[in-house]
């Protein structure tokens, strides 16, 4: 872990503790305990948006010289999401791990890297649309000062995210990986980078070929957007287990703006503390007490552990198997 990641994780942990202390840990734990074994049901429900996200990756394989299946995409997505949720630097490392997993399962690296790059880009675009949907729902509560502040913050965060992902999309169309490798070679001219440069150019070519099939790119975006919307059911189910049911509209408001807040804090591992503070502020807008909002965030953390820990175990075993297969056979 880098020094910057350590500092950010420490700051997130302090914020997390502060948010818990502000509401009283016993009250929050008592609310969370109401869900009980129902959290297993929440984890099972999350498989639905997980499959949709995997389908958003798999659709990009069509027409390519790739040997990828929906099972390969699902396992890669599961491993990547587990890394995103539970590992420091997961927001960057997650896509790299997904591409590596697809390559280890028989795909060409350029096909795997192109599919993950494009699907991640358009999943972020879909998240922005989902966040703006929450902002639109929040507009009906413009008389509340807190609603106005949250709407403004969500719009600013969505705008900044749109600029970043829009810029990333534009440089993809202009040979991102080749440009990146050329920049790297300037700092280490003594090493032979020709093989990696060829690989980068192959990835750029595959990215361009995929973008020339707008139908599959649009399908990936739509599947990602459906995945975000279906994820609303997770919030609806958790609050129902707490004995404080909300309307689908309120659940969508909580999920869309909660994910926007988490996405804005991508630099902090797992958005620790920031996610909790976000749900604490959002809960009253859905007619829920603040401690219920905080318990909702902790229930989501529990779901991440229930699916993420097995995902990291699978990732570890897959890496070991890949390393063993790469070793030369003994004479």
For each residue, the residues with C-beta under 8 A, 3 or more apart:
1: 5 6 9 88 89
2: 5 6 89
3: 6 7
4: 7 8
5: 1 2 8 9 88 89 269
6: 1 2 3 9 10
7: 3 4 10 11
8: 4 5 11 12 267 268 269
9: 1 5 6 12 13 88 268 269 272
10: 6 7 13 14
11: 7 8 14 15 268 273
12: 8 9 15 16 265 268 269 270 271 272 273 274
13: 9 10 16 17 272 273
14: 10 11 17 18 273
15: 11 12 18 19 272 273 274 276 277
16: 12 13 19 20 272 273 276
17: 13 14 20 21 273
18: 14 15 21 22 273
19: 15 16 22 23 273 276 277 280 294
20: 16 17 23 25 28 276 294
21: 17 18 24 25
22: 18 19 280
23: 19 20 27 28 280 290 291 294
24: 21 27 28 291
25: 20 21 28 29
26: 29 30
27: 23 24 30 31 291
28: 20 23 24 25 31 32 291 294 295 298
29: 25 26 32 33 295
30: 26 27 33 34
31: 27 28 34 242 291 292 295
32: 28 29 35 295 298 299 302
33: 29 30 36
34: 30 31 241 242 243
35: 32 38 39 42 238 241 242 299
36: 33 39 241
37: 40 41
38: 35 41 42 237 241
39: 35 36 42 43 241 299 302 303 306
40: 37 43 44 306
41: 37 38 44 45 237 241
42: 35 38 39 45 46 234 237 238 241 299 302 303
43: 39 40 46 47 303 306 307
44: 40 41 47
45: 41 42 48 233 234 237
46: 42 43 49 50 231 234 303 307
47: 43 44 50 51 307
48: 45 51 52 230 233
49: 46 52 53 227 228 230 231 234
50: 46 47 53 54 74 77 78 81 307
51: 47 48 54 55 74
52: 48 49 55 56 223 224 226 227 230
53: 49 50 56 57 77 81 123 223 224 227
54: 50 51 57 58 70 73 74 76 77 78
55: 51 52 58 59 70 73 223
56: 52 53 59 60 119 122 123 219 220 221 223 224 227
57: 53 54 60 61 73 76 77 98 115 116 119 220
58: 54 55 61 68 69 70 72 73
59: 55 56 62 216 219 220 223
60: 56 57 64 114 115 118 119 210 216 217 220
61: 57 58 64 66 68 73 107 111 115
62: 59 216
63: 213 216
64: 60 61 111 114 115 206 209 210
65: 108 111
66: 61 107 108 111 112 115
67: 106 107
68: 58 61 72 73 102 105 106 107 111 112 115
69: 58 72 73
70: 54 55 58 73 74
71: 74 75
72: 58 68 69 75 76 101 102 105 106 107
73: 54 55 57 58 61 68 69 70 76 77 102
74: 50 51 54 70 71 77 78
75: 71 72 78 79 101 105 314 318
76: 54 57 72 73 79 80 97 98 99 101 102 105 116
77: 50 53 54 57 73 74 80 81 98
78: 50 54 74 75 81 82 307 311 314
79: 75 76 82 83 97 98 101 311 312 314 315 318
80: 76 77 83 84 94 95 97 98 101 116
81: 50 53 77 78 84 85 94 307 308 311
82: 78 79 85 86 87 307 308 309 310 311 312 314 315
83: 79 80 86 87 90 93 94 97 311 312 315
84: 80 81 87 90 91 94
85: 81 82 90 270 304 308
86: 82 83 90 270 304 305 308 309 312
87: 82 83 84 90 93 94 269 312
88: 1 5 9 269
89: 1 2 5 92 93 269
90: 83 84 85 86 87 93 94 269 270
91: 84 94 266 267
92: 89 95 96
93: 83 87 89 90 96 97
94: 80 81 83 84 87 90 91 97 98
95: 80 92 98 99 116 117 120
96: 92 93 99 100
97: 76 79 80 83 93 94 100 101 315
98: 57 76 77 79 80 94 95 101 102 112 116
99: 76 95 96 102 103 109 112 113 115 116 117
100: 96 97 103 104 112
101: 72 75 76 79 80 97 98 104 105 315 318
102: 68 72 73 76 98 99 105 107 111 112 115 116
103: 99 100 107 108 109 112 113
104: 100 101 318 322
105: 68 72 75 76 101 102
106: 67 68 72
107: 61 66 67 68 72 102 103 111 112
108: 65 66 103 111 112
109: 99 103 112 113 199 202 203
110: 113 114 199 202 203 205 206
111: 61 64 65 66 68 102 107 108 114 115 206
112: 66 68 98 99 100 102 103 107 108 109 115 116
113: 99 103 109 110 116 117 177 203 206
114: 60 64 110 111 117 118 203 206 207 209 210
115: 57 60 61 64 66 68 99 102 111 112 118 119 210
116: 57 76 80 95 98 99 102 112 113 119 120
117: 95 99 113 114 120 121 172 176 203 207
118: 60 114 115 121 122 172 207 210 211 217 220
119: 56 57 60 115 116 122 123 220 224
120: 95 116 117 123 124
121: 117 118 124 125 165 168 169 172
122: 56 118 119 125 126 217 220 221 224
123: 53 56 119 120 126 127 224 227
124: 120 121 127 128 161 165 263
125: 121 122 128 129 162 165 221 224
126: 122 123 129 130 221 224 225 227 228
127: 123 124 130 131 161 224 228 259 260 263
128: 124 125 131 132 158 161 162 165
129: 125 126 132 133 225
130: 126 127 133 134 225 228 229 256 259 260
131: 127 128 134 135 154 157 158 256 257 259 260 263
132: 128 129 135 136 158
133: 129 130 136 137 252 256
134: 130 131 137 138 154 252 253 255 256 257 260
135: 131 132 138 139 151 154 155 158 256 257
136: 132 133 139
137: 133 134 140 249 252 253 256
138: 134 135 141 142 147 150 151 154 253 257 285
139: 135 136 142 151
140: 137
141: 138 144 147 285
142: 138 139 147 148 151
143: 147
144: 141 147 148 285
145: 148 149
146: 149 150 281 284 285
147: 138 141 142 143 144 150 151 285
148: 142 144 145 151 152
149: 145 146 152 153
150: 138 146 147 153 154 257 281 282 285
151: 135 138 139 142 147 148 154 155
152: 148 149 155 156
153: 149 150 156 157 261
154: 131 134 135 138 150 151 157 158 257 260 261
155: 135 151 152 158 159
156: 152 153 159 160
157: 131 153 154 160 161 260 261 263 264
158: 128 131 132 135 154 155 161 162 260
159: 155 156 162 163
160: 156 157 163 164 264
161: 124 127 128 157 158 164 165 263 264
162: 125 128 158 159 165 166
163: 159 160 166 167
164: 160 161 167 168
165: 121 124 125 128 161 162 168 169
166: 162 163 169 170
167: 163 164 170 171
168: 121 164 165 171 172 176
169: 121 165 166 172 173
170: 166 167 173 174
171: 167 168 174 175 176 179
172: 117 118 121 168 169 176 207 211
173: 169 170 208 211
174: 170 171 179
175: 171 178 179 201 204
176: 117 168 171 172 179 180 204 207
177: 113 180 181 200 201 203 204 207
178: 175 181 182 197 200 201 204
179: 171 174 175 176 182 183
180: 176 177 183 184 200
181: 177 178 184 185 193 196 197 200
182: 178 179 185 186 197
183: 179 180 186 187
184: 180 181 187 188 193
185: 181 182 188 189 191 193 197
186: 182 183 189
187: 183 184
188: 184 185 191 193
189: 185 186
190:
191: 185 188
192: 195
193: 181 184 185 188 196 197
194: 197 198
195: 192 198 199
196: 181 193 199 200
197: 178 181 182 185 193 194 200 201
198: 194 195 201 202
199: 109 110 195 196 202 203
200: 177 178 180 181 196 197 203 204
201: 175 177 178 197 198 204 205
202: 109 110 198 199 205 206
203: 109 110 113 114 117 177 199 200 206 207
204: 175 176 177 178 200 201 207 208
205: 110 201 202 208 209
206: 64 110 111 113 114 202 203 209 210
207: 114 117 118 172 176 177 203 204 210 211
208: 173 204 205 211 212
209: 64 114 205 206 212 213
210: 60 64 114 115 118 206 207 213 216 217
211: 118 172 173 207 208 214 217
212: 208 209
213: 63 209 210 216 217
214: 211 217 218
215: 218 219
216: 59 60 62 63 210 213 219 220
217: 60 118 122 210 211 213 214 220 221
218: 214 215 221 222
219: 56 59 215 216 222 223
220: 56 57 59 60 118 119 122 216 217 223 224
221: 56 122 125 126 217 218 224 225
222: 218 219 225 226
223: 52 53 55 56 59 219 220 226 227
224: 52 53 56 119 122 123 125 126 127 220 221 227 228
225: 126 129 130 221 222 228 229
226: 52 222 223 229 230
227: 49 52 53 56 123 126 223 224 230 231
228: 49 126 127 130 224 225 231 255 256 259
229: 130 225 226 232 252
230: 48 49 52 226 227 233
231: 46 49 227 228 234 235 255 259
232: 229 235 236 248 251 252 255 256
233: 45 48 230 236 237 251
234: 42 45 46 49 231 237 238 255 300 303
235: 231 232 238 239 246 251 254 255 258 296
236: 232 233 239 240 245 246 248 251
237: 38 41 42 45 233 234 240 241
238: 35 42 234 235 241 242 296 299 300
239: 235 236 242 244 245 246 251 288 292 296
240: 236 237 243 245
241: 34 35 36 38 39 41 42 237 238 299
242: 31 34 35 238 239 292 295 296
243: 34 240
244: 239 288 292
245: 236 239 240
246: 235 236 239 250 251 254 286 287 288
247: 250 251
248: 232 236 251 252
249: 137 252 253
250: 246 247 253 254 285 286 287
251: 232 233 235 236 239 246 247 248 254 255 286
252: 133 134 137 229 232 248 249 255 256
253: 134 137 138 249 250 256 257 282 285 286
254: 235 246 250 251 257 258 279 282 283 285 286 293 296
255: 134 228 231 232 234 235 251 252 258 259
256: 130 131 133 134 135 137 228 232 252 253 259 260
257: 131 134 135 138 150 154 253 254 260 261 278 282
258: 235 254 255 261 262 275 278 279 282 297
259: 127 130 131 228 231 255 256 262 263
260: 127 130 131 134 154 157 158 256 257 263 264
261: 153 154 157 257 258 264 265 271 274 275 277 278 282
262: 258 259 265 266 271 274 275 278
263: 124 127 131 157 161 259 260 266 271
264: 157 160 161 260 261 274
265: 12 261 262 268 271 274 275
266: 91 262 263 271
267: 8 91
268: 8 9 11 12 265 271 272 273 274
269: 5 8 9 12 87 88 89 90 272
270: 12 85 86 90 275 304
271: 12 261 262 263 265 266 268 274 275
272: 9 12 13 15 16 268 269 275 276
273: 11 12 13 14 15 16 17 18 19 268 276 277
274: 12 15 261 262 264 265 268 271 277 278
275: 258 261 262 265 270 271 272 278 279 297 300
276: 15 16 19 20 272 273 279 280 294 297 298
277: 15 19 261 273 274 280 281
278: 257 258 261 262 274 275 281 282 297
279: 254 258 275 276 282 283 293 294 296 297
280: 19 22 23 276 277 283 290 293 294 297
281: 146 150 277 278 284 293
282: 150 253 254 257 258 261 278 279 285 286 293
283: 254 279 280 286 288 289 290 292 293 294 296
284: 146 281 287 288 289 290 293
285: 138 141 144 146 147 150 250 253 254 282
286: 246 250 251 253 254 282 283
287: 246 250 284
288: 239 244 246 283 284 292 293 296
289: 283 284 292 293
290: 23 280 283 284 293 294
291: 23 24 27 28 31 294 295
292: 31 239 242 244 283 288 289 295 296
293: 254 279 280 281 282 283 284 288 289 290 296 297
294: 19 20 23 28 276 279 280 283 290 291 297 298
295: 28 29 31 32 242 291 292 298 299
296: 235 238 239 242 254 279 283 288 292 293 299 300
297: 258 275 276 278 279 280 293 294 300 301
298: 28 32 276 294 295 301 302
299: 32 35 39 42 238 241 295 296 302 303
300: 234 238 275 296 297 303 304
301: 297 298 304 305
302: 32 39 42 298 299 305 306
303: 39 42 43 46 234 299 300 306 307
304: 85 86 270 300 301 307 308
305: 86 301 302 308 309
306: 39 40 43 302 303 309 310
307: 43 46 47 50 78 81 82 303 304 310 311
308: 81 82 85 86 304 305 311 312
309: 82 86 305 306 312 313
310: 82 306 307 313 314
311: 78 79 81 82 83 307 308 314 315
312: 79 82 83 86 87 308 309 315 316
313: 309 310 316 317
314: 75 78 79 82 310 311 317 318
315: 79 82 83 97 101 311 312 318 319
316: 312 313 319 320
317: 313 314 320 321
318: 75 79 101 104 314 315 321 322
319: 315 316 322 323
320: 316 317 323 324
321: 317 318 324 325
322: 104 318 319 325 326
323: 319 320 326 327
324: 320 321 327
325: 321 322
326: 322 323
327: 323 324
328:
329:
330:
331:
